[in-house]
Amino acid sequence: MEAGFRTRSCIQDGDRLNRFAELLDRLVLTPSRNGKIRLLVDYFRTVEDPDRGLALAAITGDLSIAAVKPAMLRALIVERMDPVLFGYSYDYVGDLAETVSLVWPEPAEPLRRNYPMTLGDVVEKLQRASRSDGPKVLAGLLDSVGIPGRFALIKLVTGGLRIGVSARLAKQALADFGSVEVNEIEELWYGLTPPYEALFQWLEGKSPKPEKRAAALFRPVMLSNAAELGDLEKLPRRTMRPNGNGTASACRWSASAACGGSIRALATTFRQPSRTSPTP
């Protein structure tokens, strides 16, 4: 059975925040690139706005929660358990979010909620909190959810997901989700803000393509490759033509001449003995 279908069967019950926790868990345990993309696509299909957009922002590193820092989380947990015991637990588990989610004590009077907590609820509470209120708000949220919810919440606020998913991979999942080219996602990305509702509406065919509002379109650059001097002579010549308004003149540019000349100059420089070095 595909990993994405396993995810759907596991998250259809319980708090909606647990969907994000389940996604993180599955992504960590899925080594293949295509498997991770399937998990993300399935999540985008089954989770409502704005939760899926906020999860995407957390994965790509575009979600900011200024009121909570990892040091604050450590301070909260050592108020509730012996610091040495927490240190031993952290050394054994190896992950701060997982350790705190497991050792966080259950409240004496469990908080009752009459509605499922969503990722949007959590982000809204944390982003509205000030630096001084941040610890209290975070502690209240940790008290009100179970272990999977705590794990997702801590990963969300600390920003260190460590799930083996890059921003490029997440954008590829978006492209697969909407059956578009990933370059279209790249060109739009820097003009969008979380929770990306307009983006998801377009990918689902429910609204037009978002306008490109970035000051300049993003164009992925080519990767560098090692080249010998002889390879540079094979590079094609490009002709830059006037743009029609009289502000640019026609010129001819040779990549081999520009790059090759610089490399030859560097090679000649390094072959020459230094003037400041002593004569043997």
C-alpha positions, 0 to 999 in steps of 0.5 A: 500500500502506498505511504500516502494511503496509510497516512489517510487511514491514520489521520481520519480520526482525532484532532486535526493537528495530529494530521500535521504530526502524522505527516512529519512522522511519515516524512521522517520514516520515508527515505525515497524522494518520490515517497515523500512527494506522494505523502505531501500531495496526499496531505494537500488533497485531504487537508483544508485551508489554511492548515495545508498552507501553514504546513507548507510554510513550515516545511519551506521555512517561511513560517515565522513565530517570533514569540517562541524560541527553543531556549524558551521551550527548554526553560518550560520543561525544566520547570516541570521535571528534574533538569538532570533527568531531562538531560539524560532523556534528551541524550537518549532520544536525540531530538528536542521535540520528541523528548519534550512531547514524551516527558511533558507532564499531563495537567492535573485537570485535563483541558476539555475542548469542544472542537478539534484543534487545527494548525490554523488555531495554533499558529493564530494563538502563537503569532498573536502572543507577545514575547512575554506571553509566549511561554504561557501560551505555549505551555497552555497549548502543550497541556491541551494536546496529546503526544502527537500534537505536542510533537507537531507543535514543538516542531512548528515553533522551533522551525527545525523540522529535520524531515528530509524535505527541501523547499524545492521538493515541497514545490515539486509536490505542489506541481504534482498536486496541480499537474503544472510545471515546477517552474510555474510554482517557482516564478510565483513563489516569491510573490506569495505569502502563507497560507497560500490559499490563492495558490491552492485554489489555482492548483485545484482548478477553482480560481485563475492563476495568481498574479506575479507580484514579485518585483522580478521573476525568479529564474533558477540559475544553472549549476556550476560545472568544471571546464577546461580551457579548451571547453570554453572555445566551444561555447556558442557566441550570443548576439545581443540585439537592440530592444527597439527603444534606442537604449541598447546598442547591438553588440556581440559577446563571446563567452569563450573570450570573456571567461577564457581570458579571465581563466588564462590570466589567473593561470598565468598569474599563478605560474609567475613567481611571487615578487615578494618571495625570496630568491632561493 
